[in-house]
Structures are given as structure tokens and as C-alpha cells.
Amino acid sequence: MAGSGKFDRPKADLIVALARTPISIATAESCTGGQLAALLAGDVSLGPHLERGFVAYSKDAKRELLDVPAEATERCDAVNAHAAEAMAGGAIWTSR
């Protein structure tokens, strides 16, 4: 991912959007293995906004770290919109 140009434009847009805001970001990742958190942490303009990042790859990790309901992780081998939404909610709740 480092040096990849495919994230340059979205990253630039995010930097502009976050400029002069007190917004904190918490990430909840699975298949990406922490790449989003690494992208944020690796940029001097975005790093200060990163509150924390969760990498919950297994079904058990999703349940234990982010309180994702078992039924959300049983569908489609834990990769589905319901699980992603529950992971996001868990990241927000845990970061309060």
C-alpha cells in the first residue's frame, strides 16, 4: 500500500475535509487488516485525527473486541453489511 497512488485523491479529499476540525476517527477493519488505520496514521495531517483502530479478522475477534452479534458473523462467513455496520457501531461505542 505504501507509495500506492490509488489512495492519493481520496486521502487529499479527507485531509481537506478534516482541516481545522476536532473530528476523531476510529476504524474497524477486517479483510483490510488495518490498512485504513495505517494510511491515516502514516500521514502527518491525518494521524492526529486517529483515535484508535481495531483489526477484528476472525468471528471471535469481532464479537470480543466490537461486540458484534453472533448472527451478524454467521452470514456470508462474517463478511456482510450487517457485520460491517455492527463493527462500526462497536468501534464508536468502544471509543467513547
Secondary structure, DSSP 8 states (H G I E B T S, - for coil): -TT-GGGHHHHHHHHHHHTT----EEEEESTTTTHHHHHHHTSTTTGGGEEEEEE--SHHHHHHHH---HHHHHGGGG-SHHHHHHHHHHHHHHT-
